[in-house]
Amino acid sequence: MRKLLFVLALAALPAAAFAFAGINELITHNGFEEPYIEGGGVWVDIVGWEDKNVNGPLDSKLNDDTIPGAEFDNQVLRLKPNFYTSQATGASWKAGDQLLLSFNGIEARWKAGSLGNEFDALIVDTANFDQVTGNGILWSERVNLDGANDKVSNAPDWLDKQTFSYKIDTTQFPQEYEGGELTLRLEAIGGICQVDNFSLGFTGQAYGGSYQQQPGTTGIDVDLSWMAGTDYMNPGSGNDVNPAIVDQYVYVSNAPDAEPNFVGAVGADPGQVPESTYQVTGLGYDTEYQWQIVEVLDTAVDPLPDIGDGVNELQNASVPEAYIPSEKWSFVTMSDEPVFESISSSPDFPAAGDDVTVSAVIESASSVLASDINWSFGGVPISESTFTDNQDGTYTTSITVEDVSLADSGEYTCSITGFSQISKALNIKRMLAHWKMDNDPANWDGTYLLDVCMEDPVAYNADPNDYFSFVDGAIPAQTNQGITWNGQVGGADVPGLNPLSEEGDMTITGWVYYEGNTNGWGVVAAQKISNDVGDYWRIAVQPTRELSVGGPGGSAVSSGTLPLDDWCFIAAVYDSTESGIECSAYIIPTDGSEMSVDTDSGGVGDVEETPVFSIGRTSNAYETPANMFGKIDDMRVFNYALSEEEIAQQFYDASNNIICDPDSANPNDVAGPDGLGPDCSVDMYDFAAMAESWLNCSLVPAEVCDM
């Protein structure tokens, strides 16, 4: 299209020519029609688009009639890898403003069928965006156009699958940039993308649709809630609600997959209270419904009975610009039979000694009785439980496990007599394994290193394969012996140990005496499918002596280094978060004079049912074996992410040395014993150092010092 015919392109609406109101357009030259070209792939200075690393190529439908568009000479922008361009809008924003971004796109005809035709659409802060650091990015979306081009000659106007729309809530932007101006930026990633008709503007749509449901007298009653549209023509003005709204029409579908139909009106303008509600009653059980809000502006002249059933009928009104439809929302009504909604425990990952509550939520439009609820643990019935009717069509049932221990870990199941059941696996934070590396019968039986961890009934035996010898440990008075590994062939495999399998978290600690390397990385511990396959995860010393903690998907690398030919304490932490695994690498010298801590995003390999856990080595079929050169003492494995305090406590228990990191010292910590400092303690030494400055006065004139 040479001209953007729709100003409100939503997933809820077909790509038709709507004249609805609702957007304060910020983009100009969005159809890439200037300069006019007659061929294809013409590299030109595109009018209205700045900050280009090179001139942009334009393609014309005259040259390639598979490009969609209502006009026979429609032009589009070609996005080739590494090309970028942007347009500053000159508009500032305030948290709460609502934006709508829409555009059309296909992969180029000659790329149809290939993969990776992608580009990034970004909204950035005009003054603070930095392409290298990523600072100033407010919002971004990677757009994949694979399969969008049908290669149809004399292609029709843009199809639904070639039309993209994003509702953007500025409350999700980094708030330090509030008040700054907005820039729309396009960055080509891979393949060849052809894009057109960009629209970015403040929108007055209703937003934030939500619902609550409960059993009614003739079915399910649902309370719909939403936020009235903002004053989009005056963004950032502080007027939260569009003052032109005089009513809000409610549309709800009456059958699965049906378009929403008009069911009623709120009947008044929202004023300055943005949240609005409407109740629909008598809906069917276990059915998906779609719903939409249409804001009626003060320029509307049509009475309610004449607006038609569906939202699309509003385009036939005499003043279609007087209506602002929202995006389409949906909900599923509850069943008339009891079903489990969820099961959870609190705390979710308890430590030994915690009291744990396991709760299940049941949803049903019909009554559920406490006598129908059954709990069990490992197949054994649990007699005591609670049951609560939440008075909203849901019920909560719970059990409590007091002073939880390892014996309480396992599967807890809740069932409803005659209906379904739901289960929750409860894992306990604990030490999975502990190898003291001592040469005595409790730790070494002449063939195997023995796991002395008494908290776990399973003994993981590390088979050393006769490639090590006992030596003095890191702190002989505390840790007794350690073992020295022959880096060419040394190492021990630990059958059955898989720390990440429970909650996705793990910590490994130990003492390491590093003697350098002759064959690459010195691996302290690793897990892999077998000795001939690559790593699942790996904790290793790089050739330059930094500690690397992670896996194939990324690692944390310590900023400090392991001392050469000396003991130090290390810890490797794998902490699963909503955004992925965070890995942390700790190095603490024996005297505790500092603590190097570095955290970064990591990634482990594919989880296998029986990966091999190894101490002191890893290898695969394509690389020279990477083994530990040096000594290892007192290694422990935990199934959770230890805190910095817990790691420091382990170090202190063995060394009896406190840790002082001058970089994190209190600003008032300026001195220590013998005038040295900081010593990580604010005490009389610091007071004396500060008092000394009171006695040294160099003010001019000199008599001021006597005051």
Buried (B, 14 or more C-beta within 10 A) or exposed (E): BBEBBBBBBBEBBEBEEBBBBBBBBBBEEBBBBBEEBEEBBBEBEBEBBEBBEEEBBBBBBBBBBBBBBBEEBBBBBBBBBEBBBBBBBEBBBBEBBBBBBBBBBBBBBEBBEEEEBBBBBBBBBBEBBEBEEEBBBBBEEEBBBBEBBBEEEEBEBBBEBBBBBBBBBBEEBEEEBBEBBBBBBBBBBBBBBBBBBBBBBBBBBBBBBEBBBBBBEEBBBBBBEBBBBBBBBEBBEEEBBBBBBBBBBBBBBEEEEEBBBBBBBBEEBBEEEBEBEBEBEEBBBEBEBBBBBBBBBEEBEBEEEEBBEBBBBBBEBEBBBBBBBBBBBBBEBBBBBBBBBEBEBEEEBBEBEBEBBBBBBBBBBEEBEEEBBBBBBEEEEBEEBEBEBEEEBBBBBBBBBEEBEEEBBBEBBBBBEEBEEBEBEBBBBBBBBBBBBBBEEEBBEEEBBBBBBEEBEEEBBBBBBEBBEBBBBBBEEEBBBBBBBBBEEBBBBBEEBBBBBBBBBBBBBBBBBBBEBEBBBBBBBBBBBBBEBBBBBBBBBBEEBBBBBBBBBBBBBBEBBBBEEBBBBBBBBBBBEEEEBBBBBBBBBBEBEBBBBBBBBBBBBEEBEEBBBBBBBBBBEEEEBBBBBBBBBBBBBBBBBBEBEBBBEBBBEBBEBEBBBEEEBEEEBBBBEEEEBBBBBBEEBBEEBEEEEEEEEEEEEEEEEEE
